Amino acid sequence: MGIEAIKSSTPEVVRDKFKEIFKVIITGDELQTRKFINNFKEYFRSLPPEAVAFPRGVQEVDKWSDRMKVYIKGTPIHVRGALLYNHTIKDKALEKKHTLIQSGEKIKFSYLKMPNPLRENVISFPEYLPNELNLHKYIDYDTQFEKTFIEPLNPILEAVGWSVKEQATLEDFFG
């Protein structure tokens, strides 16, 4: 799996923060670590979709497409996002302004909050998410943060006996 801090499939802003939080974990305590996480989450939510999206390479776009339903069952999530992007660009007649995603290209994908105009939970895009798609307000920053930062961080925190959120104990309850 590799360390998330150096994986190219992790957003750059998250890779940078992994390096910082490792220092906090080593030199600080659980409270300082939680404060760092909360501060980063606030900052993360202020970033544009392009900064928090997962970078990926996309392959075999045509293999997964379906004329009637846009994509077939079992389509990888980033490819599904690419097919949805292409479909929406064509549907809004924006092909002259925005290029379609082709196999072999580098893309970014992001989870979307439901409900949204696409009625889907993901969108991919080449370099930036076009404003004309009206999807910026539907970017699911909480899911993005959880999947890019918290999930990879949890095993490290568990190894030192810490958690992301304060845990109530039986002693707190009965004490």
Legacy VTK file of the C-alpha trace (Angstrom):
# vtk DataFile Version 3.0
C-alpha trace
ASCII
DATASET POLYDATA
POINTS 175 float
0.000 0.000 0.000
2.794 2.432 0.778
2.873 5.469 2.989
0.088 7.872 1.996
2.389 10.848 2.544
4.382 9.954 -0.557
1.807 8.277 -2.801
1.039 10.111 -6.040
-2.617 9.064 -5.683
-2.934 11.297 -2.602
-3.691 15.014 -3.129
-0.523 17.120 -2.776
-1.935 19.252 0.053
-2.595 16.069 2.054
0.880 14.670 1.349
2.392 17.865 2.767
0.205 17.687 5.892
1.125 14.029 6.502
4.743 15.073 6.815
3.729 17.762 9.317
1.449 15.557 11.427
4.120 12.857 11.726
6.287 15.494 13.455
3.389 16.449 15.764
2.766 12.790 16.670
6.448 12.227 17.465
7.100 15.462 19.392
3.626 16.283 20.744
0.713 14.595 22.432
-2.754 13.330 21.525
-4.412 16.709 22.180
-1.941 18.543 19.912
-2.505 15.899 17.237
-6.290 16.350 17.393
-5.890 20.135 17.230
-3.675 19.763 14.140
-6.278 17.489 12.492
-9.137 19.911 13.251
-7.168 22.915 11.968
-6.219 21.053 8.804
-9.843 20.001 8.261
-10.949 23.656 8.413
-8.237 24.613 5.912
-9.042 21.605 3.689
-12.711 22.680 3.455
-11.615 26.114 2.186
-9.657 24.730 -0.770
-10.921 24.484 -4.361
-12.045 21.057 -5.629
-8.856 20.674 -7.674
-6.693 20.820 -4.533
-8.580 18.113 -2.605
-9.414 15.698 -5.444
-7.663 12.348 -5.888
-5.132 12.384 -8.747
-5.356 9.306 -10.980
-4.557 8.017 -14.404
-7.589 6.877 -16.362
-7.541 3.873 -18.701
-10.043 2.042 -20.913
-12.705 4.763 -20.791
-14.522 3.248 -23.798
-14.527 -0.259 -22.264
-16.685 0.976 -19.358
-19.060 3.243 -21.274
-22.694 2.473 -22.015
-24.824 4.465 -24.472
-27.985 4.149 -22.421
-26.698 4.361 -18.833
-23.389 6.295 -19.315
-21.356 3.506 -17.601
-21.659 -0.225 -16.967
-21.865 -1.977 -13.622
-18.479 -2.473 -11.964
-16.859 0.623 -13.509
-13.949 1.872 -11.338
-14.995 5.036 -9.517
-12.528 7.397 -11.212
-13.494 6.042 -14.659
-17.174 6.402 -13.756
-16.443 10.021 -12.839
-14.699 10.530 -16.188
-17.645 9.064 -18.106
-20.047 11.281 -16.143
-17.850 14.313 -16.871
-17.772 13.529 -20.612
-21.528 12.909 -20.677
-22.238 16.205 -18.884
-19.868 18.197 -21.121
-21.653 16.786 -24.201
-25.102 17.241 -22.639
-24.368 20.945 -21.977
-22.734 21.358 -25.433
-19.416 22.461 -23.922
-17.067 20.346 -26.090
-15.606 23.445 -27.785
-14.705 25.000 -24.431
-13.698 21.878 -22.439
-11.967 18.788 -23.791
-13.343 15.350 -23.028
-11.371 12.919 -20.888
-9.555 10.288 -22.953
-7.919 7.003 -21.957
-4.337 7.475 -20.809
-4.895 10.949 -19.359
-4.235 12.204 -15.851
-7.423 13.253 -14.083
-8.687 14.151 -10.651
-11.814 12.780 -9.041
-13.899 13.885 -6.128
-16.864 12.578 -4.192
-20.096 14.562 -4.446
-22.773 15.163 -1.829
-26.217 13.849 -2.675
-28.554 15.058 -3.987
-26.839 16.949 -6.805
-27.612 17.731 -10.461
-25.793 14.582 -11.690
-27.576 12.306 -9.215
-24.215 10.547 -8.782
-21.657 10.497 -5.959
-18.530 11.210 -8.037
-17.124 13.483 -10.729
-13.750 13.403 -12.465
-12.164 16.265 -14.374
-8.938 16.959 -16.288
-7.192 19.919 -14.612
-10.056 21.837 -13.074
-13.773 21.418 -12.474
-15.594 23.700 -14.944
-17.943 26.212 -13.298
-20.555 25.491 -15.983
-21.181 22.067 -14.444
-22.473 23.751 -11.264
-20.930 21.083 -9.032
-18.531 23.065 -6.813
-21.044 23.384 -3.973
-21.620 19.612 -4.038
-18.001 18.561 -3.436
-18.113 16.246 -0.417
-15.220 17.708 1.560
-15.976 15.497 4.578
-15.688 12.282 2.556
-12.605 13.586 0.735
-10.947 14.440 4.059
-11.887 11.111 5.615
-10.587 9.054 2.666
-7.434 11.065 1.941
-6.263 11.928 5.447
-8.135 10.233 8.314
-8.324 6.625 7.008
-4.578 6.420 6.268
-3.759 8.177 9.571
-5.908 5.914 11.790
-3.519 2.901 11.845
-0.676 5.185 12.961
-2.799 6.751 15.702
-4.047 3.323 16.817
-0.438 2.099 17.015
0.323 4.799 19.610
-3.028 4.308 21.358
-4.609 7.572 20.172
-7.735 8.412 18.206
-8.873 11.235 15.943
-11.799 12.145 18.208
-11.972 12.173 21.968
-13.373 8.866 23.197
-15.675 8.653 26.194
-14.598 5.913 28.567
-16.580 3.925 31.122
-14.573 5.759 33.772
-15.873 9.079 32.384
-19.402 7.708 32.466
-19.347 6.225 35.975
-16.538 8.312 37.511
LINES 1 176
175 0 1 2 3 4 5 6 7 8 9 10 11 12 13 14 15 16 17 18 19 20 21 22 23 24 25 26 27 28 29 30 31 32 33 34 35 36 37 38 39 40 41 42 43 44 45 46 47 48 49 50 51 52 53 54 55 56 57 58 59 60 61 62 63 64 65 66 67 68 69 70 71 72 73 74 75 76 77 78 79 80 81 82 83 84 85 86 87 88 89 90 91 92 93 94 95 96 97 98 99 100 101 102 103 104 105 106 107 108 109 110 111 112 113 114 115 116 117 118 119 120 121 122 123 124 125 126 127 128 129 130 131 132 133 134 135 136 137 138 139 140 141 142 143 144 145 146 147 148 149 150 151 152 153 154 155 156 157 158 159 160 161 162 163 164 165 166 167 168 169 170 171 172 173 174
